[in-house]
Amino acid sequence: MSNGAEAILTALPARVYYLTASGKDLWCRRPYTFVFSTSRAAERFATQLGTDLELVPIAISTTDLVSADGLEALRQQAVTRIFVDPEVDAASGDVHGKILRLEAGASA
């Protein structure tokens, strides 16, 4: 496992939630994706963000997220940054939160 994957693994709980519109595929705003510690936090963020899509949270094992297949899927989506438990600033609309960097070419 690469240092980048290890950093992501240690920064997250054993299970995280991501947002999806399809029930499977991870929703992102390139180059960012968003993961959450709880389903409720993911739901709150989707509401705050106010997209036209009906986004719902889905759980994934953090080890699956940083597996070779998981990292490759993120790379294929051109994701280079992972927001952890982000919040939307009501006044500015800016997204704030801890950001983890996904290293190009890193593997599990």
N, C-alpha and C positions, 0 to 999 in steps of 0.2 A: 504494500500500500504506500502511495506517495505521501510526502509531507503535507501536500495540499489536502488530500483526502483525509489524512489523520487529523488535521486541524479542523476540518468540517465535522468529522465524527466526534471529536472531543467537545466541540462547541454546541452540539445539539443533544436533545434527549434521545432515548432509544427509539422513539416513534415520533414522527413529525407529520404535519398535515400540509398539503398543498391545495391550491385552488384548481378546479377543473370545470369546463363547460360541457365536456363530453361524457363525464363519468369515469374517464381513464386518463386522458392526456393532460399533462401538466400545462397550466396556463402561465404565460410569462409576458413580460414587456422587455424585449431584448434591449440591452444585454442582461437584464435583471430577471430573476425569478424570486419567489417569495415562499418561505416555509414558516410554519407556526408551531408553537408548543402545544396548543389546544385547538380543537375544532371551533370553539367559540371565538377565539382570537382570529381565526381565518374568516369566519362568517362576518365578524365586525369589520375587518379590513375590506372585504368585498363590498359591504354596504357603504363604508366610507369612500371607497374608490369611485363608486357609482358608474360602472361600465354598463354597456348595453347588453352584455352577456349575463346569463344567469349562472353565476359562479358558485360552486358548492365545494366544501372541503372533503378531501379524501386522505386517509392515513397511509403512510408508508414507513417501513422500517428504515431507520437512518443508515443501517449497513447496506440496504438495497439501494438507497439514494447514492451512496458513494462507491458502489460496486463498479466494476469496469463497464458493465452495460448501462448503469445509471449515469455515470459520468459521460459516457459516449452519447447518450440520449440528450443530456444537457448541452454538450458541445454541438450536436446536430441542430439544436435550436438556437445556436449562437449565444448561449448563456455564459457569461463570464463572472457574474456577481450573484450571490445569494443573500437576499435580505432575510434576517431572522426576526420574527415577531415585529414586523414593521407597523407603523402607525401613519395615518394621513393627517397632516396639519390642517385643521379646519379653515384657518384663515388664508393660508397660501396654497393649499392643495399639494404641497411637497410631501414626499414620502421620507420618513426618518426611521432609523433603526440600525442595528448591528449589520454590517455587510461582511460576508466572507468572500474571498477571491477564489475563483476556480482557475487553477493554473492550466494554461494551454497544454494539451498533450499529457496531462497528469493521468495516471491510471491507479486503480485500486490495488 
